[in-house]
Amino acid sequence: MLRAKVIILPIKGIIVSGESSPTGPIPLLPFTGGGATFSEDVVKFLKKIEINKKVKAIIFEIDSPGGTPYASKEIADEIKKLKIATVAQIREYGTSGAYWIASSCNKIIADTLSSIGGIGTRAERLDFSELAKKIGVKVDTFFKGEYKGMGSPYSEPSEKEKTFIEEQITAFNEYFIEEIKKNRNITDDKILANITSGRPYLGKEALGLGLIDYLGGEELAIKTASEIAGVELKVVYLKIGKIKESLAARFLKKLF
């Protein structure tokens, strides 16, 4: 008789919605190295995994500084739809959008030296207008619509543009905080104020604030997943940086 399985699924690097996704005028993070996780691929994979009767749990192995609001939300929403056990195992980083994803799991485990939380929203806008003047570059931009030229790095932002970006950041941040509050069942306003300051916490601090459930690593994550699932689980690793449909399809064949 085949044993029930737990999949260890990596969420690594910056989290974006797809390879062709533009960073847009309001990126959550500056460009970072270390690869990327594409939310559309993760969601497709989770939808296929859910129909496999042998898979009783998923451990999300997280090592990410976060990503764009949409991509983080897309993965988090899909995790909450799953009817199997879900555990987040945070390695070095589980901040911003990556923590949003972790908070959607049944339990969160992290190392004492993990960097956790960083709950907040950030936007950056490049302004090359002064540099362009110094090197003699003149850029003419033609557009219709008051906000259509917003985000151009070759002109200074107008007051309306600054106000618009501020409003967008505030809206993102309010939604983000509300989701964390619900996912982790945080009712203490003082604790909520502390953890939504944008500051990351080390594992022991995060445990005291209720950001995580246990201190530990992969072994504890597997044990916790087995306890939630109510059955001893065989581990199946999916150790790939980018989850591609073709690779996921080949992997799924091993499970049936």
C-alpha positions in Angstrom: 0.0 0.0 0.0 1.4 3.4 -1.0 2.0 5.9 1.8 0.5 9.3 2.0 2.8 12.0 0.7 3.9 15.5 1.8 5.4 17.7 -0.9 8.1 20.2 0.0 7.6 23.1 -2.4 10.2 26.0 -2.6 9.2 29.6 -2.6 12.5 31.4 -3.3 13.7 34.7 -4.5 11.5 37.6 -5.5 7.8 36.7 -5.9 6.2 38.0 -9.2 3.2 37.0 -11.2 5.0 35.9 -14.4 8.2 36.1 -16.4 6.8 38.9 -18.6 5.4 40.9 -15.7 6.4 44.5 -15.8 7.6 46.0 -12.5 5.2 48.8 -13.0 5.3 52.3 -11.4 4.7 50.9 -7.9 7.0 47.9 -7.3 6.9 46.5 -3.8 10.6 45.8 -3.8 13.7 46.9 -5.7 15.3 44.3 -8.0 17.0 41.5 -6.1 19.0 38.6 -7.1 18.5 35.0 -6.1 16.0 33.9 -8.7 12.3 34.2 -8.7 9.0 32.4 -7.9 6.2 32.9 -10.4 2.8 32.9 -8.8 0.9 31.7 -11.9 3.1 28.6 -11.9 2.6 27.9 -8.2 -1.2 28.3 -8.5 -1.3 25.9 -11.4 0.7 23.4 -9.5 -1.4 23.6 -6.4 -4.6 23.1 -8.4 -3.2 19.9 -9.9 -1.9 18.7 -6.6 -5.2 19.0 -4.9 -6.8 16.3 -7.1 -4.1 13.8 -6.1 -5.5 11.7 -3.3 -2.1 10.5 -2.1 -0.9 14.1 -1.3 -2.1 14.9 2.2 0.1 17.9 3.0 2.4 20.6 1.5 5.3 22.2 3.2 6.2 25.6 1.6 9.9 26.0 2.0 10.3 29.8 2.1 13.4 31.8 1.5 12.3 35.1 0.0 12.3 38.8 0.8 8.8 39.2 -0.7 7.5 40.4 -4.0 4.6 42.3 -5.7 1.3 42.6 -4.0 -0.7 40.7 -6.6 1.7 37.8 -6.9 1.9 37.4 -3.1 -1.9 37.6 -2.7 -2.5 35.1 -5.6 -0.4 32.4 -3.9 -1.8 33.2 -0.4 -5.4 32.9 -1.6 -4.7 29.6 -3.3 -3.1 28.1 -0.2 -6.2 29.0 1.8 -8.4 27.1 -0.7 -6.5 23.9 -0.1 -8.2 21.1 1.8 -5.0 19.5 2.9 -2.5 20.3 5.6 -0.2 23.3 4.9 3.0 24.3 6.7 5.4 27.1 6.1 9.0 26.5 6.8 10.9 29.8 6.7 14.6 29.4 6.1 16.7 32.6 6.0 14.0 35.1 4.8 10.3 35.2 5.2 9.5 38.8 4.9 6.9 41.1 3.3 4.9 39.2 0.6 6.7 36.0 1.5 5.4 36.3 5.1 1.9 36.9 3.7 2.2 33.6 2.0 3.5 31.9 5.1 0.6 33.3 7.2 -1.9 31.6 5.0 -0.6 28.2 6.1 -2.0 26.2 9.0 1.3 26.5 10.9 4.6 28.4 10.5 8.0 27.1 11.5 11.2 29.2 11.4 14.8 29.1 12.5 16.1 31.2 15.4 18.1 33.2 12.9 15.4 33.5 10.3 14.3 37.1 9.3 10.5 37.2 9.6 7.8 39.8 9.1 8.8 43.0 7.5 5.1 43.7 7.1 4.7 46.9 5.2 4.5 48.3 1.6 7.3 50.1 -0.3 7.4 51.8 -3.7 10.3 53.3 -5.6 10.4 55.6 -8.5 13.6 56.3 -10.5 14.2 59.9 -11.5 16.9 60.4 -14.2 15.7 63.8 -15.1 18.8 65.7 -13.7 21.2 63.1 -15.1 19.6 63.4 -18.5 20.1 67.2 -18.4 23.7 66.9 -17.4 24.6 64.5 -20.3 22.5 66.5 -22.8 19.7 64.0 -23.3 16.2 65.4 -23.9 13.2 63.0 -23.9 9.9 64.1 -25.4 6.9 62.1 -24.2 3.5 62.2 -25.8 0.4 60.9 -24.1 -3.3 61.4 -23.6 -4.8 61.1 -20.1 -3.7 63.0 -17.1 -2.0 60.0 -15.4 -0.8 58.2 -18.5 2.8 59.5 -18.3 3.1 58.6 -14.6 6.3 56.8 -13.6 8.5 58.1 -16.4 12.1 58.2 -15.0 12.9 61.1 -17.3 10.8 63.7 -15.5 10.2 64.8 -12.0 7.0 63.5 -10.3 4.2 65.9 -10.1 2.3 66.5 -6.8 -0.6 64.6 -8.3 1.6 61.6 -9.1 3.1 61.6 -5.6 -0.4 61.7 -4.1 -1.6 58.9 -6.4 1.4 56.7 -5.4 0.8 57.4 -1.7 -2.9 56.5 -2.0 -1.9 53.2 -3.8 0.6 52.3 -1.2 -1.8 53.0 1.6 -4.5 50.8 0.0 -2.0 47.9 -0.6 -0.8 48.2 3.0 -4.2 48.3 4.6 -5.2 45.2 2.7 -1.9 43.4 3.6 -2.3 44.2 7.3 -5.9 43.0 7.4 -4.9 39.7 5.8 -2.1 39.1 8.3 -4.4 40.0 11.1 -7.0 37.5 10.0 -4.6 34.7 9.0 -2.7 34.8 12.3 -5.8 35.7 14.5 -4.1 38.8 15.9 -6.4 40.7 18.3 -3.9 42.7 20.4 -3.7 46.2 18.8 -0.3 46.8 20.5 1.2 43.7 18.9 -0.4 44.5 15.6 1.2 48.0 15.7 4.6 46.4 16.4 4.6 43.8 13.7 3.2 46.2 11.0 6.0 48.7 11.4 7.9 47.2 8.5 10.6 45.8 10.8 11.8 42.2 10.4 12.2 40.0 13.5 14.5 37.1 14.3 12.9 33.8 15.0 12.7 34.0 18.8 11.2 37.5 18.7 8.7 36.4 16.0 7.6 33.5 18.2 6.9 35.9 21.1 4.9 38.2 18.9 2.8 35.3 17.4 4.2 35.7 13.9 5.3 32.0 13.9 4.2 28.9 15.8 7.4 27.0 16.4 11.2 27.3 16.2 12.8 24.6 14.1 13.6 23.3 10.6 12.5 20.8 8.1 12.3 17.8 10.5 9.8 19.7 12.7 7.9 20.9 9.6 7.4 17.3 8.4 6.3 16.2 11.9 3.9 19.1 12.2 2.4 18.4 8.7 2.0 14.7 9.7 0.2 15.8 12.9 -2.2 18.1 11.0 -2.9 15.5 8.4 -3.3 12.8 11.0 -1.1 10.3 9.1 2.6 9.4 8.7 3.8 11.1 5.6 6.4 10.2 3.0 8.4 13.2 1.9 8.6 14.2 -1.8 10.9 17.1 -2.7 10.3 19.5 -5.5 13.6 21.3 -5.6 13.4 23.6 -8.6 13.9 27.4 -8.6 11.1 28.1 -11.1 8.0 26.0 -11.3 7.4 25.4 -15.0 4.3 23.6 -16.4 6.4 21.0 -18.2 8.5 20.3 -15.1 5.5 20.2 -12.8 3.7 17.8 -15.2 6.6 15.4 -15.1 6.8 15.6 -11.4 3.1 14.9 -11.0 3.5 11.7 -13.0 5.7 10.3 -10.2 2.9 10.7 -7.7 0.3 8.6 -9.4 
